[in-house]
Amino acid sequence: MFASASEVSIEATVYLPPRVLGAFLSFGVSIWSAFLVLICFNIGISNLADPRELASFVLVILFVLLGITFFWWGINIWRLSYSFRAGNLIVRWGLRRIVIPISEIREVVSGFEVGKIEIGGLNWWGCHVGTGFSERFGEIQFFSTHNSVEENVVIVTDRRAYSLTIGDINTFYQDYLSRYRASAKPVSAEEKTESVFGMDFPIWDDKSFQALLGFAAVPFLGILIYTYIFYERLPSAVRIFFPEAKSIVEIFPREELLKIVYVALGIFFCNIVFALMVHFRARSLSIWLLFGGGIFNSLLLAALIIAFENG
């Protein structure tokens, strides 16, 4: 099945949402993160045997990752666009390209008909990318920069609905109607999501992944906080008991206990990196990586507490 000649002759049109506020806030977080990195460097990160400098080192890594992430999101907000092209409505967000055949669109309605809705995903002023649920439309995928959902246009298909922030709604709707009427035959395309290099990162839609990311982070942060608070209270040399041979006690410099923190640090960041890398191809593996990392760091936290108490 092919598009008619009249449809092919219609030029492609691109619609850009208001992007300044969302991009400004996202880039602002990146700049704030860079400022905090400088503060951590000022505290010092050369002597990782010092818990304060170790904490500064960890914060540097976290703030660098935070800054890079929000900078990437800021770029995506600035490049967000909607276009009519070759019989399709195409939404571009980051590495994703959502292709919606015009022939599959059942209706185009105002955001006023959505009602109150909560959006899961990226959700701050000027940026709403994620999923919400409406009683009338069911699942709604948001690619919008609205201040209020009433500003949006809702594109409804048989599979799902999409909420988009269109600056000139009347022009967009007339453009859609002209293309729909010009389609003498349905276009040979299906509603789909494409991605650059075959990669897609719908992590903001994956509640299980987000929950396990928090699960993995809690014991790691517990290790950092506990070490930061109690390390200075330890004597310069600590005693290590071996439960299987209670008569054996070894004396170690207290710096040896920081190896537990180094191991936890490596496990936490390596698991997150690998989980993010494999999520788009093997979601279950990424879930198990986070779960396993959280369990292992929980055991390390327990071992650290026991070692500090016995020291």
C-alpha angles and dihedrals in degrees: 000000000000140000118258122255091248091058094048090054092061110100121238116259128199127207122197123200123221101279109167100091097046094044092045092054093045094049088043091060089050092053091046089051091051090051091052090049089056090050091052091050088051089055088052136247102195098098108053090177086074108082092215093054090043089053089049090052092052091047090051090056093046094047092046090053091045092050094048092047095051092042089055091048090049090055090048092051091050092049096044109127143159122213141177107225134159095343095315139100105225124197116196120201120160110302091347130094115188111201116200115180110225089226089061094055110105098184144347113219140173122266088240088080094059097070124195111345139170118223121211115206132035102006124165137113108308095007128077114159116155144061133307134174126231126187091226102039102025114211114018122193110211123211097161147123097204127148088206127019088232088073091065136089117227117216109201123200132166091261103044145323129259126209114209133177107230118183096207105032096176093054091046092051094048090048090052092048093050092051093045092051091046090058102095088174132022114268116250095245138102131219105264148146118240126189138197113260088002090286127132128169109196090163093133088064094049107089093178092054091049092048093049090046087059090045090054093046097052099067091040092054088044090057092050095046095044092049092047093052102041107027096086090052092063121095117249089256123040133196120237117203122204108215095206091055108030092181091064116086124167128195118223135173108260089242087075089072089063088071086077088058091048091052091048090049092052094046094048098050096037091051092049093049093048092043091054092046096052100034095092092053106025110022094170091056091052090050092052092047091057093042093049092046091051092050093047093049089048088058090047090051090052091048091049093051091049092048092049092047093049092043 
